[in-house]
Amino acid sequence: MIENKLNNIYPYSFSREMDFMFAGEYLNGTLFFEYNPDKNEYISVKEIENRNNLLRFGTVGHGIRIYFDIPTGSFYINGNKIDFLYKTKDKEYTLTNNFQLYNDLIYFKNVYSDFNTKTGYHGSFNIYGYNLGYKTKVIKDDIEFYFKPILNISQDQPFNFQIRLVSNKDLDGEIVIKVNNFKQYNIYAPLQKDKGGQLTWIVRN
């Protein structure tokens, strides 16, 4: 069994500028971080190489480890596993845990800055939110899903997922969110052909 190094790293940001920083793990066990304190250098998600060899990608901060597995798309928030599927009255379509790589990474920050309209002066940019996820295409029989789950981590707000789902066919069903393969939350979400739908789900254990 491959050791989960990302789940054992120091759960705080190395940078004073950020409460959270992204981190990742390759198949060979190599770790990388958004900030390198030895070189005082930052990297962006666009600079992450060899994505086909990625094993996990996530973020750490405030004593919390959050990541998703690249081979499955399953999210882990402080050890709690979260999976997604779409369910109609006739069939279930797994959106995670398919035989594909979930390596089209998404990571961005929400920022604000004070601005004086009289002087034109604006202060430094401040980060108030971090967003982590991916986008992918899932093909099940003759149905294609465009799936984009993004976890939002904001100041003084509960963690929440922004879930976007598009289908190439009309479907009358619901998004099912499973936590630890035990609890599940069902959200009615009918889909119209080629029209995107988006919903927000507050993370629960």
C-alpha positions in Angstrom: 0.0 0.0 0.0 1.4 3.4 -1.0 2.0 5.7 2.0 -0.2 8.8 2.1 2.5 11.4 2.7 0.1 14.3 2.1 -2.0 13.2 5.0 1.0 13.4 7.4 2.6 16.7 6.5 2.6 19.7 8.8 -0.9 21.1 8.6 0.0 24.8 8.5 1.0 27.2 5.8 4.8 28.0 5.6 4.0 31.5 4.4 2.9 34.4 6.6 1.1 35.9 3.6 -1.4 33.0 3.3 -3.5 31.1 5.8 -3.6 28.1 3.5 -1.2 26.9 0.8 -1.5 24.2 -1.8 0.5 21.0 -1.6 0.7 17.9 -3.8 2.2 14.4 -3.9 3.6 12.5 -6.8 3.5 8.7 -7.3 7.1 8.4 -6.3 6.4 10.1 -3.0 7.9 13.5 -3.9 6.0 16.4 -2.3 5.7 20.0 -3.5 4.3 23.1 -2.0 3.0 26.5 -3.2 5.6 28.2 -1.1 9.3 27.2 -0.6 10.6 28.9 2.5 14.2 27.9 1.8 14.2 29.8 -1.5 11.4 32.3 -0.6 9.7 31.4 -3.8 6.0 30.8 -4.8 4.7 28.6 -7.6 1.3 28.7 -9.3 -1.0 25.8 -10.2 -0.1 26.4 -13.9 3.6 25.6 -13.1 2.8 22.1 -11.7 4.4 19.6 -14.1 4.0 15.9 -14.7 0.3 15.9 -13.8 -0.2 12.3 -15.1 2.1 11.3 -12.3 0.3 13.2 -9.6 -1.2 11.1 -6.8 -2.9 13.8 -4.5 -3.4 17.5 -4.6 -4.8 19.7 -1.8 -4.2 22.5 0.7 -3.1 22.8 4.3 -3.6 25.5 6.9 -5.0 26.2 10.3 -4.2 22.6 11.4 -6.4 21.2 8.6 -5.4 18.9 5.7 -7.7 18.9 2.6 -6.9 17.1 -0.6 -8.4 14.9 -3.4 -7.0 11.7 -4.9 -6.0 12.2 -8.5 -6.9 8.6 -9.5 -10.4 8.7 -7.9 -11.5 12.3 -7.6 -12.5 11.6 -3.9 -12.1 14.5 -1.6 -10.7 14.2 2.0 -11.4 16.9 4.6 -9.6 16.2 7.9 -9.9 12.5 7.1 -13.5 12.5 6.0 -14.0 11.1 2.5 -16.5 12.8 0.2 -17.7 11.3 -3.1 -20.3 12.4 -5.7 -22.7 10.6 -8.0 -25.8 11.4 -10.1 -28.9 9.3 -9.6 -32.1 8.9 -11.6 -35.0 6.6 -10.8 -33.4 4.0 -13.1 -29.7 4.3 -12.6 -26.7 5.7 -10.7 -23.8 7.4 -12.5 -20.6 7.7 -10.4 -18.9 11.1 -10.8 -15.9 10.1 -8.7 -14.2 6.7 -8.4 -14.0 6.1 -12.1 -11.0 4.7 -14.1 -9.6 8.1 -15.1 -7.3 10.8 -13.8 -8.8 13.9 -12.1 -5.8 16.0 -12.8 -7.3 19.2 -14.5 -6.5 21.1 -11.3 -8.4 24.2 -10.1 -6.9 26.4 -7.3 -7.5 30.1 -6.8 -7.9 32.7 -4.1 -10.5 35.3 -3.3 -9.0 38.7 -2.5 -10.0 42.2 -1.6 -8.3 45.6 -1.3 -9.3 48.9 0.2 -9.6 51.7 -2.4 -9.9 55.5 -1.9 -11.9 57.0 -4.8 -10.6 60.5 -4.0 -6.9 59.8 -4.0 -6.9 56.6 -6.2 -4.9 54.9 -3.5 -5.5 51.2 -2.8 -4.0 49.2 0.0 -2.4 45.8 -0.2 -4.5 42.8 -1.4 -5.9 40.6 1.4 -6.9 37.0 0.9 -10.3 36.0 2.4 -11.0 32.7 0.5 -9.3 29.7 -1.0 -10.8 27.4 -3.6 -9.7 23.9 -4.5 -11.1 21.4 -7.0 -10.9 20.1 -10.6 -12.9 19.8 -13.8 -13.4 16.6 -15.8 -15.6 14.8 -18.3 -17.2 11.5 -17.1 -18.6 9.2 -19.8 -21.2 6.6 -18.7 -22.8 4.6 -21.6 -24.1 7.2 -24.0 -24.2 10.0 -21.4 -21.4 12.6 -21.0 -21.1 14.6 -17.8 -19.0 17.7 -17.4 -18.3 17.8 -13.7 -16.6 20.6 -11.7 -16.6 20.4 -7.9 -14.8 23.3 -6.1 -14.4 23.4 -2.4 -14.5 27.0 -1.0 -12.6 27.8 2.3 -13.6 31.3 3.5 -13.0 33.3 6.6 -15.8 32.9 9.2 -17.9 30.7 6.8 -18.4 26.9 6.8 -16.6 25.0 4.1 -18.8 24.6 1.0 -18.7 22.9 -2.4 -19.7 24.8 -5.5 -20.8 21.9 -7.8 -21.3 22.4 -11.5 -22.7 19.6 -13.7 -23.6 19.5 -17.4 -25.1 16.6 -19.3 -25.4 15.9 -23.0 -29.0 14.6 -22.3 -32.0 15.6 -20.3 -32.0 13.9 -17.0 -34.4 14.0 -14.1 -32.4 13.1 -11.0 -30.4 14.2 -8.0 -26.8 14.7 -7.0 -25.9 12.4 -4.2 -23.0 13.3 -1.9 -21.5 10.5 0.2 -19.5 11.0 3.3 -17.2 8.1 4.4 -19.3 5.7 2.3 -21.9 5.9 5.0 -23.9 9.1 5.3 -25.4 10.5 2.1 -27.1 13.8 1.1 -29.4 13.9 -1.8 -30.1 17.2 -3.7 -32.7 17.2 -6.5 -31.0 18.5 -9.6 -32.7 18.0 -12.9 -30.5 18.6 -15.9 -31.3 20.0 -19.3 -29.3 18.9 -22.3 -26.1 21.0 -22.6 -27.2 23.5 -20.0 -25.1 23.8 -16.9 -26.5 23.6 -13.4 -24.7 24.7 -10.3 -25.5 24.2 -6.6 -23.9 24.9 -3.2 -23.5 22.2 -0.6 -22.4 23.1 3.0 -19.9 20.4 4.1 -21.2 18.1 6.8 -19.7 15.1 8.5 
